[in-house]
Amino acid sequence: MIQEAPETVLVSSHAVSCDGGEGALGHPRVYLNLGSDNRVECPYCDRLYLFDASAPKAA
């Protein structure tokens, strides 16, 4: 079985939250801080968040 690569999300903040994005099929919301390498991976769904100063601001 081929597994899809985790999603990569560009963010303009060094603090993000992740809930899996699947509604009831997601996971508990976790708050994550990007490290000195400007990246963090969600421990539940492996979604990768990368800092990009030009990324749109979250609403």
C-alpha distances in whole Angstrom, upper triangle without the diagonal:
4,6,10,13,15,18,21,25,28,31,35,35,35,34,31,30,26,25,22,23,22,25,25,21,22,23,27,28,29,31,30,33,32,33,35,32,32,28,27,23,23,22,20,18,18,20,22,26,28,32,33,37,37,34,35,37,35,37
4,7,9,12,15,18,22,25,28,32,32,32,32,29,28,24,24,20,21,20,24,24,21,21,22,26,27,27,29,28,30,29,30,32,29,29,25,24,21,21,21,19,16,16,17,19,23,25,28,30,33,33,30,32,34,32,34
4,7,9,12,15,19,22,25,28,29,28,28,25,24,21,20,17,18,17,21,21,18,17,19,22,23,23,26,24,27,25,27,29,26,26,22,21,17,17,17,16,13,12,14,16,19,21,25,27,30,30,27,29,30,29,31
4,6,9,12,15,19,21,25,26,26,26,23,22,18,18,15,16,15,19,20,17,16,18,21,22,22,24,23,25,23,25,27,24,23,20,19,16,16,16,15,12,11,11,13,17,19,22,24,27,27,24,25,27,26,28
4,6,9,13,16,19,22,23,23,23,20,20,17,18,14,15,16,20,21,18,17,18,21,21,21,22,20,22,20,22,24,21,20,16,16,13,13,15,14,11,9,9,10,14,15,19,20,24,24,21,23,25,24,26
4,7,10,13,16,19,20,20,19,17,16,13,14,11,12,14,17,19,16,14,15,18,17,17,18,17,18,17,19,21,19,17,14,12,10,10,12,11,8,6,5,7,10,13,16,18,22,22,19,21,22,20,23
4,7,10,13,17,18,18,17,15,14,12,13,10,11,13,16,18,16,14,15,17,17,16,17,16,17,16,18,21,18,16,13,12,10,10,13,12,9,8,5,6,9,11,14,16,19,19,16,17,18,17,20
4,7,10,13,15,15,15,13,14,12,14,12,13,15,18,21,19,16,17,19,17,16,16,15,15,13,16,18,15,13,10,10,9,11,14,14,11,9,6,5,6,7,11,12,15,15,13,14,16,15,19
4,6,10,11,12,13,10,12,11,13,12,12,15,18,21,19,16,17,18,16,15,15,13,14,12,15,17,15,12,10,10,10,11,15,15,13,11,7,6,5,6,9,10,13,13,9,11,12,12,15
4,7,9,11,12,11,13,13,16,15,15,18,21,24,23,20,20,21,18,17,16,14,14,11,14,16,14,10,9,11,12,14,17,18,16,14,11,9,6,5,6,6,9,9,6,8,10,11,14
4,6,8,9,8,11,12,15,16,15,19,21,24,23,20,20,20,17,16,14,12,11,10,13,15,14,10,9,11,13,14,17,18,17,16,12,10,7,6,5,6,7,8,6,7,7,8,12
4,7,9,9,13,15,18,19,18,22,23,27,26,23,23,23,19,18,15,13,12,11,13,14,14,10,11,13,15,17,20,22,20,19,16,14,10,8,6,5,5,7,5,7,6,8,12
4,5,7,11,13,17,18,18,22,23,26,26,22,22,21,17,15,12,11,9,8,11,13,13,10,11,12,14,15,19,20,20,18,16,14,10,9,7,8,8,10,9,10,8,9,12
4,7,10,13,17,18,19,23,24,26,26,22,21,20,17,14,11,8,6,5,8,10,11,7,8,9,13,14,17,19,19,17,15,13,9,9,7,10,10,13,12,13,12,12,15
4,7,10,14,16,17,20,21,23,23,20,18,17,13,11,7,6,4,6,9,12,13,10,10,9,12,12,15,17,17,16,14,13,10,11,10,12,13,16,14,14,12,11,14
4,7,10,12,13,17,17,20,20,16,15,14,10,8,6,5,6,8,12,15,15,12,10,9,11,10,13,14,14,14,11,11,8,10,10,13,14,16,13,13,11,10,12
4,7,9,10,14,14,16,16,13,11,10,7,6,4,6,9,11,14,18,18,15,13,11,11,9,12,12,12,13,11,12,10,13,13,16,17,19,16,15,14,11,13
4,6,7,10,11,13,13,9,8,8,5,5,7,8,11,13,16,19,19,16,14,11,10,7,10,9,9,10,8,10,10,13,15,17,19,20,17,17,15,13,14
4,5,8,8,10,9,6,5,6,4,7,9,11,15,16,19,23,22,20,17,14,12,9,11,9,9,11,10,13,13,17,18,21,23,23,20,19,18,15,16
4,5,8,9,8,4,5,8,8,9,12,13,16,17,20,24,23,20,17,14,12,9,10,8,6,9,8,11,12,16,19,21,23,24,20,20,19,16,18
4,6,9,8,6,8,10,10,12,14,15,18,19,22,25,24,22,19,16,14,12,14,12,10,12,10,13,13,17,19,20,23,22,19,18,18,14,15
4,6,5,4,8,11,11,14,17,18,21,22,25,29,27,25,22,19,17,14,16,12,10,14,12,16,17,20,23,24,26,26,22,21,21,18,19
4,5,5,8,10,11,14,17,19,22,24,27,31,30,27,24,22,19,16,17,14,13,17,15,19,19,23,25,26,28,28,24,22,22,18,18
4,6,8,10,12,15,18,21,24,26,29,32,32,29,26,23,21,17,18,14,14,18,17,21,22,25,27,29,31,31,27,26,25,22,21
4,7,10,12,15,18,20,24,25,28,31,30,28,25,22,19,16,16,12,11,15,15,19,20,24,26,28,31,31,27,26,26,22,23
4,7,9,11,14,16,20,21,24,28,27,24,21,18,15,12,13,9,8,12,12,15,17,20,23,25,27,28,24,23,23,19,20
4,6,9,12,14,18,20,22,26,25,23,20,17,14,10,10,7,8,11,12,15,16,20,22,25,27,28,25,24,23,20,21
4,6,10,13,16,19,21,25,25,23,20,17,15,11,11,9,10,13,14,16,17,21,23,25,27,28,25,24,23,19,20
4,7,10,13,16,19,23,23,20,18,15,14,10,11,10,11,13,13,15,15,18,20,22,24,25,22,21,19,16,17
4,6,10,13,15,19,20,18,15,12,11,8,9,9,11,12,12,13,13,16,17,21,22,24,21,21,19,16,18
4,7,10,13,16,17,15,13,11,11,9,11,12,13,14,13,13,12,14,15,18,19,22,19,19,17,14,16
4,7,9,13,14,12,10,7,8,8,10,12,13,12,11,11,9,12,12,16,17,20,17,18,17,15,17
4,6,10,11,9,8,7,10,10,12,15,16,14,13,12,10,11,11,14,15,18,17,18,16,15,18
4,7,7,5,5,5,9,11,13,16,16,14,13,10,8,8,8,11,13,16,15,17,16,16,19
4,5,5,6,7,10,13,14,18,18,16,15,12,10,10,10,13,15,18,17,20,19,19,23
4,5,8,10,13,16,18,21,21,19,18,15,13,11,10,13,15,18,18,21,20,21,25
4,6,8,12,15,17,20,20,17,16,12,11,9,9,12,14,17,17,20,20,21,25
4,7,11,14,16,19,19,16,14,11,8,6,5,8,11,14,13,16,16,17,21
4,7,10,13,16,15,12,11,7,6,5,6,10,13,15,14,17,17,17,20
4,7,9,12,12,9,8,6,5,7,9,13,15,18,16,18,18,17,20
4,6,9,8,5,6,4,6,9,12,15,18,20,18,19,19,18,21
4,5,6,5,5,7,8,11,14,17,20,22,19,20,20,18,20
4,6,6,8,10,12,15,18,21,24,25,23,24,23,21,24
4,6,8,11,13,17,20,23,25,27,24,24,24,21,23
4,5,9,12,15,18,21,24,25,22,22,22,20,22
4,6,9,13,16,19,22,23,20,22,22,20,23
4,7,10,13,16,19,20,17,18,18,17,19
4,7,10,13,16,17,15,16,17,16,19
4,7,10,13,14,11,13,14,13,17
4,6,10,11,10,13,13,14,18
4,6,9,8,11,11,13,16
4,5,5,9,10,13,16
4,6,8,9,12,16
4,6,9,12,15
4,6,9,12
4,6,9
4,6
4
